[in-house]
Amino acid sequence: MEESAALAQLARRLEEVVNDLRGLPVDVERLVDSELVRQRISQAAASATELRAMQPVGQAGTERDERSTRRENLDALERGMRMRTIVHADMLDKPLLAARIRQLHAAGDLHRVVDEPIQQLVIFDRTVAFLRIVPVPHSPGALVIRQQSLITALIDLFERTWAGAREVTEPTHRLTAREREVLALIAEGRSNSAVARALSITEAAVGKHVAGLFAKLEIPATADDNRRVLAVLAYLRGTAR
C-alpha cells in the first residue's frame, strides 16, 4: 500500500513537471554518439561535488576501459565527491562487476541493490543529468538534461528508488519459488512435517529445501544460533528473495 502511494505521488509530481514545461523552452540535448556521452560525463564529473547514479547492467567495454572508469571513480572519491549508486541485482551475479562494486562501496561510493528494472541515469549535483535514450543495455546515446524541474523530478525518482533498495553488503538471495514457499511456512512456525503436508511433498524434500536456503542465506550451523529463526528474520527483513 505504501509503495503504491509513493508511485502515485511520483506520477503526480511528474505530471506537474510536464504541465509546468508546456509552452516553455526545455534545456535537453540529445547525443547519439556514446563516446561523446562519455566525454561529457567526464567533463561534468571534473567539477561536481555529488553524484547520484542508477546502473541497470554492467558497462560494455574492454577490461582497460573498466579499469580506467574505476580509477576515475576512486580519484573522484579522493577529491571528496559524494557518490551514491543504485545497481540491479544481476550485476552482483558477475564476479568482476561484484568485485568492482564492493571496492567502490568500501571507498565511499555507497551502493544499494534493487531487483526491479531501472533506467540508466547519472545526475551531477543538481546541475546536469544524463539519461539513456533507449532503455536497452548498452544502447548508444543519451539525453543531457539541464532543465531544473526535470532534474528535480529525476532526483525524486532516484531518492524513492534508493529508499526502497537494500544495502549492497546484504547477501543477494536468489531462492527458488519452492524455497520461498518453504521459508514462508517456516515463518508461520510450522515444522518440516507440517510444511511437507501443506505443500504435498515429502519431509525429505522439505529437508533438502531447508538446507538449500540455509546455504543461500549463508547461515552456518553453530551451537549458539537457531538457523530457522535466523532464516525467518531474513525473510521478515525482506533480504531473502
Residue, then its C-alpha position, 0 to 999 in steps of 0.5 A: m500500500e505504501e509503495s503504491a502511494a509513493l508511485a502515485q505521488l511520483a506520477r503526480r509530481l511528474e505530471e506537474v513537471v510536464n504541465d509546468l514545461r508546456g509552452l516553455p523552452v526545455d534545456v535537453e540535448r540529445l547525443v547519439d554518439s556514446e563516446l561523446v556521452r562519455q566525454r561529457i560525463s567526464q567533463a561534468a564529473a571534473s567539477a561536481t561535488e555529488l553524484r547520484a547514479m542508477q546502473p541497470v547492467g554492467q558497462a560494455g567495454t574492454e577490461r582497460d576501459e573498466r579499469s580506467t572508469r574505476r580509477e576515475n571513480l576512486d580519484a573522484l572519491e579522493r577529491g571528496m565527491r559524494m557518490r551514491t549508486i543504485v545497481h540491479a541485482d544481476m550485476l552482483d551475479k558477475p564476479l568482476l562487476a561484484a568485485r568492482i562494486r564492493q571496492l567502490h562501496a568500501a571507498g565511499d561510493l555507497h551502493r544499494v541493490v534493487d531487483e526491479p528494472i531501472q533506467q540508466l541515469v547519472i545526475f551531477d549535483r543538481t546541475v546536469a543529468f544524463l539519461r539513456i535514450v533507449p532503455v536497452p543495455h548498452s544502447p548508444g546515446a543519451l539525453v543531457i538534461r539541464q532543465q531544473s524541474l526535470i532534474t528535480a523530478l529525476i532526483d525524486l525518482f532516484e531518492r524513492t528508488w534508493a529508499g526502497a533498495r537494500e544495502v549492497t553488503e546484504p547477501t543477494h538471495r536468489l531462492t527458488a519459488r519452492e524455497r520461498e514457499v518453504l521459508a514462508l511456512i517456516a515463518e508461520g512456525r510450522s515444522n518440516s512435517a507440517v510444511a511437507r503436508a501443506l505443500s504435498i511433498t515429502e519431509a525429505a524434500v522439505g529437508k533438502h529445501v531447508a538446507g538449500l536456503f540455509a546455504k543461500l542465506e549463508i547461515p552456518a550451523t553453530a551451537d549458539d544460533n537457531r538457523r530457522v529463526l535466523a532464516v525467518l528474520a531474513y525473510l521478515r527483513g525482506t533480504a531473502r528473495 
